[in-house]
Amino acid sequence: MSGTRPGDPPGGRRALAVWGIGVSVYFVAVIFRTSLGVAGLDAADRFDVGASALSTFSILQLLVYAGMQIPVGLLVDRLGTKKVLGIGVVLFTAGQLGFALSPSYGMALASRALLGCGDAMTFISVLRLGTRWFPARRGPLVAQMAGLVGMAGNLVSTLVLSRLLHGIGWTAAFAGSALAGVVVFGLLVLFLKDHPEGQEPEPVAHRGAAYVRRQISLSWREPGTRLGLWVHFTTQFPAMVFLLLWGMPFLVEAQGLSRAAAGELLTLVVLSNMAVGLVYGQVVARQHRARLPLALGTVAATALLWAATLAYPADTAPMWLLVVLCVVLGACGPASMLGFDFARPANPPERQGTASGITNMGGFVASMTTLFAIGVLLDATGDDYAVAFSSVFVLQALGVSQILRLRGRAVRRERERLVASRVSSVHVPV
């Protein structure tokens, strides 16, 4: 039995090629998004700012990103993937170029906001592209593969951009990287298709504000959408905060490592993410019930390793503990992708973009909150990283409580939908 449902897209090489173009856009967006993670200390020197002002770069970028998720989901449902991705490429490329050329903190801040706006349009579009080109049973694996490609972008910023930054300088490194945006824009315009031929979605009548409210309301009413949001919220942010800004300062200033050693540990987080993503995608594709145990297990392991690192009795944690911490942090990204596996079956095709946008807000709201909390606590405590990073546990506790509250309703509702789908498929001619 293939597991293909009636009306499912065929998949195949054509689907892989088109999806690959969309993912290449996301790949470049992640390079730009995470470029500040390897340049945080340089940015502090360049713009002469402290920890709170430095964290504002990432906070504003994520604030724009999170705030754009529902509007972008609605746009994807309404306009299709190609148009939204095209707008996104233009915006995040302009933001990266502006960051390269900014002479002041204020202009650099505006550039990161523009970058966050364009970045916000990529991942939901790629998820939608996957549902249009691949069978539903491939959904978990396709989503994890998209996340894996995104982490490859993080790897590029960690390994390549960091070396360029210290080799050719700030302006040349950031401006040169912006050329990647021009390349993927050309590929998108020439080759990307929203859906296979003959599988055009039913046109959705747009009724202005009433349509928007209805899309959001119906998506939010589904327990699976809300559970997806809280899974994403609870799992993603520890690694996001570490990679996006505070990992390098923590490892260098609190743990006494060289920049080279700290960079290797950041790279380990990314490599672990890629490896775990492949495992999680295969496991969930074969056994859907594994979603929640994987998510909660990742949260528990992350909390345990952070507690062990921050409470270590010596002035600095041993290298073996930092290595284990980074390996476990690598599981946070794949675990966050499980949130979409709760939202996807809870919503019909015409609401997939909106539901994905709601889900995707979770981790970025948590990341933004933690970035801000760490920056404020570092300034308030004289750079006490143990106190500052303890804010991670507060958000994890909040997220786990919501997951446990929603899981029963979401699972029952999903089971009801699956039974109804099987009954209706019996009457579909083969």
GIJO-V97090 format. One record per helix or strand of 3 or more residues. SS is the DSSP state (H for helix, E for strand). FROM is the first residue (numbers start at 1). LEN is the number of residues. If there is no record, write none. Layout:
BEGIN
ss=SS from=FROM len=LEN
ss=SS from=FROM len=LEN
END
This chain:
BEGIN
ss=H from=13 len=26
ss=H from=40 len=8
ss=H from=51 len=29
ss=H from=81 len=21
ss=H from=105 len=15
ss=H from=123 len=11
ss=H from=136 len=33
ss=H from=170 len=8
ss=H from=179 len=13
ss=H from=209 len=13
ss=H from=223 len=32
ss=H from=259 len=28
ss=H from=290 len=21
ss=H from=319 len=25
ss=H from=349 len=33
ss=H from=385 len=5
ss=H from=391 len=35
END
